[in-house]
Structure formats: structure tokens, C-alpha cells
Amino acid sequence: MNEPVVSTHDGTVVYRPPLGWAVNDSWVLIKRSLKHITRNLDQLLSVLIQPIMFMLLFRYVFGGAIDTGETSYVNFLTAGVLVQQAAFGASTTAIGLAVDLQRGIVDRFRSLPMFSPALLIGHIVADLTRNTISAIIMFVVAFAVGFRPNANIVEWALVFGLLLLFTLAISWMSAILGLLVKSLEAAQWFAFLLILPLTFLSSAYVPTDSMPKALRVFAENQPITHAIEAMRAWMVGTPVDNHGWISLIWFIGIIAVSMPIATWLFRHQTPRSA
């Protein structure tokens, strides 16, 4: 395989190994996406304010009206808010890609001798970083309002490992949407039309046995519920059953399908102007 060729400003031709080429280009685009978080007020507010708002809202508005048995509501709630925040954070990949396509940035990147999936990787790693910060903020608030986990080091590692895997799965799905939609507004609807119903039709905020039968069957068998139940079990000691393994299968499967589709779409999609 021929090594990538780069022409410098003085006309010197530089040969870079394929792996180094891919890593360097990806790192440049990762830094670009991370800067968008700190320089974009909307993204910054979503990282800082949204986890606090959801935790306090459900803890104090709905907590007294929902029976969660022997598990306190704040202990029940925390895993649900954690997964919902990760889902919303990961869905911003669609918005970022839609913006890049509309502004013609993708056209410029394609004209450069760069690793083509680097832009996708940049957006997705930024989502992982954003979700990590949001999770830390959410846990600080959760502890302040009464969250008392009994997880050991291994169980905490499982929680954060599953959270990162979940974020990757949603991010790659979002990348497909961001490359297919025709406008920024359509990309923004993704969070409302898909993420919000899926998180509410789960065990995030109420036990599934309180739902009507049809909704209960759906809620108990969708991947978000399995992720929530696994994290809840690891953090506060509720029964884990097969939720961890089922979550792992779901999210690895989503990534395995979504990653090649998103990469193919990025290489073949016709850029759109605003």
C-alpha cells in the first residue's frame, strides 16, 4: 500500500505512515470539535445546566409521587438521568455534521489529503468528552440531593464503560442522521422524536410494572432500559439479571452496523449549502 503523501508550504514532499496519518488527522479534528464546546454557548449550557436541571426536577417534583419500593427514588433516578444525558449529548453529532455540511466545510476537507473519517471521529470523541463532563456534574448534584451508591471500584468501572459504549452507539447512529437530513432543524428534531420518547418509555423515571401492558413489554425490552437497569444494579445493588450482557450485545451491534454506514455516507454524500 502506498503511504500518504503531504506537500508542505515549501514544496517538500513528506511521506507519512498510514496509521500516523490517520491518528494525526483525527486528533486535529477532535481538537476542533472540542473547541466548539467551549466557544458555543448552547453546547456549554447543555453540558453544565441540563444535568443539574433534570436531576433536581425529577428528584423534587416527581420523587414524592413515585413508589420505587425498597430503593429510594434518588437512587432509582440517578441511572435514568445519567443515560438520558448521555443520549442527548451523543445526539449532537447529527447537529454538528449537519452544520458542517451546510457551511461547506466538508467540501474543503474532502479536497485535502486527509484521513476521510477524521471529521466523524472528531465529532464523536467530542460527544464522549461532553458526556463525561455532564456525568461528573450530574453525580455531584445527585450526591448533594441524597444519592447513596454502594458500588465498588469494579462496578463503577462497569458503569462508566457501559456509558461510553452507549454514547458511541448513539453517536454513530446520529452521524448517519446528520449525513442524511436536509437541514439543521431536521437534525435537531432527532433528540425530540427519538431520544426523548425512548428514555421516557423505559425504566429511567418510573418502574415499568406501573405501565400499561403494551408499553411495559416495549419498555422492558428496549436497549435503553437494559442499560439503565444494569447501571442501577451496579451502583445501588438492585438485581442485575442479564441486563449487562444484553446491553453489551445491543450497543456493540449498533456500532458494528452504524460505523460502516456512516463512513460510507460521509465518503459519498453530496455536500449541501445553506
C-alpha positions as CSV (number, residue, x, y, z in Angstrom):
1,M,0.0,0.0,0.0
2,N,1.3,3.5,-0.9
3,E,2.0,5.8,2.0
4,P,0.1,9.1,2.2
5,V,1.9,12.0,0.6
6,V,1.8,15.5,2.0
7,S,3.2,18.6,0.3
8,T,4.4,21.2,2.8
9,H,4.4,25.0,2.2
10,D,8.0,25.0,0.9
11,G,7.2,22.3,-1.7
12,T,8.8,19.4,0.3
13,V,7.1,16.1,-0.2
14,V,6.6,14.2,3.1
15,Y,5.7,10.5,3.4
16,R,3.6,9.6,6.4
17,P,2.8,6.1,7.6
18,P,-1.0,5.3,7.2
19,L,-1.6,4.9,10.9
20,G,0.3,8.1,11.9
21,W,-1.6,9.9,9.1
22,A,-5.0,8.7,10.5
23,V,-4.1,9.5,14.1
24,N,-2.8,12.9,13.4
25,D,-5.7,14.0,11.2
26,S,-8.2,12.6,13.7
27,W,-6.5,14.5,16.6
28,V,-6.7,17.8,14.6
29,L,-10.5,17.3,14.1
30,I,-11.0,16.2,17.7
31,K,-9.4,19.4,18.9
32,R,-11.6,21.4,16.5
33,S,-14.8,19.7,17.9
34,L,-13.7,20.2,21.5
35,K,-13.2,23.9,20.9
36,H,-16.8,24.2,19.7
37,I,-18.0,23.0,23.1
38,T,-16.2,25.8,24.9
39,R,-16.9,28.5,22.3
40,N,-20.6,27.6,21.7
41,L,-22.8,28.9,24.4
42,D,-25.6,26.4,23.6
43,Q,-23.3,23.4,23.9
44,L,-21.7,24.8,27.1
45,L,-25.1,25.3,28.8
46,S,-26.2,21.8,27.8
47,V,-23.1,20.4,29.5
48,L,-23.4,22.5,32.6
49,I,-27.1,23.2,33.2
50,Q,-29.0,20.3,31.7
51,P,-27.8,17.5,34.1
52,I,-28.5,19.8,37.1
53,M,-32.0,20.7,35.8
54,F,-33.1,17.1,35.1
55,M,-31.8,15.8,38.4
56,L,-33.4,18.5,40.6
57,L,-36.6,18.5,38.6
58,F,-37.3,14.8,38.9
59,R,-35.9,14.4,42.4
60,Y,-38.1,17.1,43.9
61,V,-41.2,17.4,41.6
62,F,-41.9,13.7,41.0
63,G,-39.9,11.9,43.7
64,G,-42.6,12.0,46.3
65,A,-45.3,10.6,44.0
66,I,-43.5,7.6,42.6
67,D,-43.1,4.3,44.5
68,T,-39.8,2.6,43.9
69,G,-40.1,0.0,46.7
70,E,-37.1,-0.5,48.9
71,T,-34.9,1.6,46.6
72,S,-35.1,5.4,47.4
73,Y,-36.3,7.4,44.4
74,V,-33.0,9.4,44.1
75,N,-31.1,6.1,43.9
76,F,-33.6,4.8,41.4
77,L,-33.5,8.0,39.4
78,T,-29.7,8.6,39.0
79,A,-29.1,5.9,36.4
80,G,-32.0,7.1,34.3
81,V,-30.8,10.7,34.3
82,L,-27.3,9.5,33.5
83,V,-28.4,7.5,30.4
84,Q,-30.7,10.3,29.2
85,Q,-28.0,12.9,29.4
86,A,-25.7,10.6,27.5
87,A,-28.3,10.1,24.8
88,F,-29.0,13.8,24.4
89,G,-25.2,14.5,24.4
90,A,-24.5,11.9,21.8
91,S,-27.3,13.1,19.5
92,T,-25.4,16.4,18.9
93,T,-23.2,14.5,16.4
94,A,-26.1,14.8,14.0
95,I,-26.3,18.6,14.5
96,G,-22.6,19.1,14.2
97,L,-22.4,17.2,10.9
98,A,-25.4,18.9,9.5
99,V,-23.8,22.3,10.3
100,D,-20.5,21.3,8.6
101,L,-22.4,20.1,5.5
102,Q,-24.4,23.2,5.2
103,R,-21.4,25.5,5.7
104,G,-19.4,23.7,3.0
105,I,-16.6,22.7,5.5
106,V,-16.9,19.1,4.4
107,D,-16.2,20.2,0.8
108,R,-12.9,21.7,1.9
109,F,-11.9,18.7,4.0
110,R,-12.5,16.4,1.0
111,S,-10.2,18.5,-1.1
112,L,-7.3,17.9,1.4
113,P,-5.1,14.8,1.6
114,M,-6.5,13.8,4.9
115,F,-7.9,10.7,6.6
116,S,-11.6,10.8,5.5
117,P,-13.3,9.5,8.7
118,A,-11.4,12.1,10.8
119,L,-14.3,14.5,10.9
120,L,-16.7,11.8,12.1
121,I,-14.2,10.8,14.8
122,G,-13.7,14.4,15.9
123,H,-17.5,14.9,16.5
124,I,-17.9,11.5,18.3
125,V,-14.9,12.0,20.6
126,A,-16.2,15.4,21.5
127,D,-19.5,13.8,22.4
128,L,-17.7,11.3,24.6
129,T,-15.9,14.2,26.4
130,R,-19.1,16.2,26.7
131,N,-20.9,13.2,28.2
132,T,-18.1,12.6,30.7
133,I,-18.2,16.1,32.0
134,S,-22.0,16.0,32.2
135,A,-21.9,12.7,34.1
136,I,-19.4,14.2,36.6
137,I,-21.7,17.2,37.1
138,M,-24.8,15.0,37.5
139,F,-23.1,12.8,40.1
140,V,-22.1,15.8,42.1
141,V,-25.7,17.0,42.2
142,A,-27.0,13.5,42.8
143,F,-24.8,13.1,45.9
144,A,-25.9,16.6,47.1
145,V,-29.6,15.6,47.0
146,G,-29.2,12.2,48.6
147,F,-27.8,9.7,46.2
148,R,-26.0,6.9,48.1
149,P,-24.4,4.2,45.9
150,N,-22.7,1.1,47.3
151,A,-20.7,0.2,44.2
152,N,-17.1,-1.0,44.4
153,I,-14.3,0.0,42.0
154,V,-15.1,-2.8,39.5
155,E,-18.8,-1.8,39.4
156,W,-18.0,1.9,38.9
157,A,-15.7,0.8,36.0
158,L,-18.6,-1.2,34.5
159,V,-21.0,1.8,34.8
160,F,-18.6,4.2,33.0
161,G,-17.6,1.5,30.5
162,L,-21.2,0.9,29.5
163,L,-21.9,4.6,29.5
164,L,-19.1,5.2,27.0
165,L,-20.2,2.3,24.8
166,F,-23.8,3.6,24.9
167,T,-22.5,7.1,23.9
168,L,-20.6,5.6,21.0
169,A,-23.6,3.7,19.8
170,I,-25.9,6.8,19.8
171,S,-23.2,9.0,18.3
172,W,-22.7,6.7,15.3
173,M,-26.4,6.5,14.8
174,S,-26.5,10.3,15.0
175,A,-23.8,10.5,12.4
176,I,-25.9,8.6,9.9
177,L,-28.8,11.0,10.6
178,G,-26.6,14.1,10.3
179,L,-25.4,12.9,6.9
180,L,-28.9,12.2,5.6
181,V,-31.0,15.1,6.8
182,K,-31.5,18.2,4.6
183,S,-31.3,20.9,7.3
184,L,-30.1,21.7,10.8
185,E,-33.6,21.9,12.0
186,A,-34.2,18.3,10.9
187,A,-31.1,17.2,12.8
188,Q,-32.4,19.0,15.9
189,W,-35.6,17.0,15.8
190,F,-33.7,13.8,16.3
191,A,-33.3,14.4,20.0
192,F,-37.0,15.1,20.4
193,L,-38.5,12.4,18.2
194,L,-36.2,9.5,19.1
195,I,-34.2,10.1,22.2
196,L,-36.9,11.7,24.4
197,P,-39.6,9.0,23.8
198,L,-37.2,6.2,24.2
199,T,-35.9,7.5,27.5
200,F,-39.3,8.1,28.9
201,L,-40.6,4.8,27.6
202,S,-38.1,3.0,29.8
203,S,-37.3,2.4,33.4
204,A,-35.5,5.7,33.7
205,Y,-38.1,7.6,35.9
206,V,-40.7,5.1,36.8
207,P,-40.8,1.3,37.4
208,T,-42.0,-0.4,34.2
209,D,-44.6,-2.5,36.1
210,S,-46.7,0.7,36.6
211,M,-47.1,1.0,32.8
212,P,-50.0,-0.4,30.6
213,K,-49.1,-3.9,29.3
214,A,-48.2,-2.9,25.7
215,L,-46.0,-0.1,26.9
216,R,-44.5,-2.3,29.6
217,V,-43.5,-5.0,27.1
218,F,-41.8,-2.4,24.9
219,A,-40.1,-0.6,27.8
220,E,-38.7,-3.8,29.4
221,N,-37.1,-5.0,26.1
222,Q,-35.6,-1.9,24.6
223,P,-31.9,-1.2,24.9
224,I,-32.1,1.9,27.0
225,T,-33.9,0.1,29.7
226,H,-31.3,-2.7,29.8
227,A,-28.6,-0.1,30.1
228,I,-30.4,1.8,32.9
229,E,-31.1,-1.4,34.8
230,A,-27.5,-2.6,34.5
231,M,-26.1,0.7,35.7
232,R,-28.7,0.9,38.5
233,A,-27.8,-2.6,39.7
234,W,-24.1,-1.9,39.7
235,M,-24.5,1.4,41.6
236,V,-27.2,0.6,44.2
237,G,-27.4,-3.2,44.3
238,T,-30.7,-3.9,42.5
239,P,-30.9,-7.2,40.6
240,V,-28.7,-7.1,37.5
241,D,-30.0,-10.2,35.9
242,N,-29.0,-10.3,32.2
243,H,-29.2,-6.5,31.6
244,G,-25.5,-6.0,31.4
245,W,-24.9,-8.7,28.7
246,I,-28.0,-7.7,26.7
247,S,-26.9,-4.0,26.8
248,L,-23.4,-5.0,25.6
249,I,-24.9,-7.0,22.7
250,W,-27.2,-4.2,21.7
251,F,-24.6,-1.4,21.7
252,I,-21.8,-3.4,20.0
253,G,-24.3,-4.4,17.4
254,I,-25.4,-0.8,16.8
255,I,-21.8,0.3,16.5
256,A,-20.9,-2.5,14.1
257,V,-23.8,-1.6,11.8
258,S,-23.7,2.2,12.1
259,M,-20.0,2.8,11.8
260,P,-19.5,1.4,8.3
261,I,-22.8,3.0,7.1
262,A,-21.8,6.4,8.4
263,T,-18.3,6.2,6.9
264,W,-19.7,5.2,3.5
265,L,-22.2,8.0,3.6
266,F,-19.6,10.5,4.5
267,R,-17.4,9.5,1.6
268,H,-20.3,9.5,-0.9
269,Q,-22.7,12.1,0.4
270,T,-23.1,15.3,-1.8
271,P,-22.3,18.3,0.4
272,R,-25.2,20.8,0.8
273,S,-25.0,24.5,1.0
274,A,-27.1,26.6,3.4
